[in-house]
């Protein structure tokens, strides 16, 4: 029997496609880190759930024009890159993919 590829340990099943319908978000613990997984127009994006400004929960923020807005102070982060729209801060982002109706995050 062969060993699983080393990077397979970093793949996490986070939700079904149905659970993330209609521009929904899911926040979950992945290896001890809170990660927000967003569905936007049929695409999936994952980023840290913690705003670098004061720790606001990004998964509770609104998504508009390709940005996630922190619900505490309105900081805006690009949903694809995690970069702060008006500054040098950024939040970590993670690769997402869909297999057999399940959304996965590679961390």
Protein Blocks (a to p, Z undefined) as FASTA:
>chain_A
ZZddfklmmpccfbdfklmgghiacdddeehiacddddeehiacdddfbdfklopafklp
cceehiacdfklopacdfklopafkbcbdcdddddddeehiacddZZ
